[in-house]
């Protein structure tokens, strides 16, 4: 990453890592008419944007098991014509990927600490081959996403985010049963995936490939 664009993506990655998904998503959506640009009828937004004078005033908040725990809200746009936009531009999609990498990195560090403190058969879990392989796969995805920002076709953008989603699920599994408890911070990885699903317009799939 070079120049201003690289600094911008590093800032988004650091926001995701240090401030969490809500802080990162706020940077991604800054200056965007969210009601007009959301590609579907619903979107994931920072809760602060729903406050009086916020960019998403008037949006209907939908029930969600743990969005509020991360400072986020799942909303539906009800105004005529809202929620039928083009989704994030390539630049904003790259910012979102950087935020997701930051969130993923922070939780991977927590997973490594957990695995190092637990033993199976007298050996730390982190030293088991299958666990080490899973860790290596996630680290590889983080490195690729950090060196090669999302750009190019809608298919390439979608593919990068799908790969980050898979890396997120792999990291979730490293927490064992803890990864499926609402009160565990790993919930941010599920919300990270939800943010990309709701904010990225799905690329057209050729009819013969369906």
Buried (B, 14 or more C-beta within 10 A) or exposed (E): BEEEBEEBBBBBBBBBBEBBBBBBBBBBBEEBEBBBBBBBEBBBBBBBBBEEEBBBEEBEBEEBEBBEBBBBBBBBBEEEEBBBBEBBEBBBBBBBBBBBBBBBBBBBEBBBEBBEEEEEEEEEBBEBEEBEEBBEBBBEBBEBBBEEBBBEEBEBBBBBBBBBBBBBEBBBBBBEEBBEEEEBBBBBBBBBBBBBBBBBBEEEEEEEEE
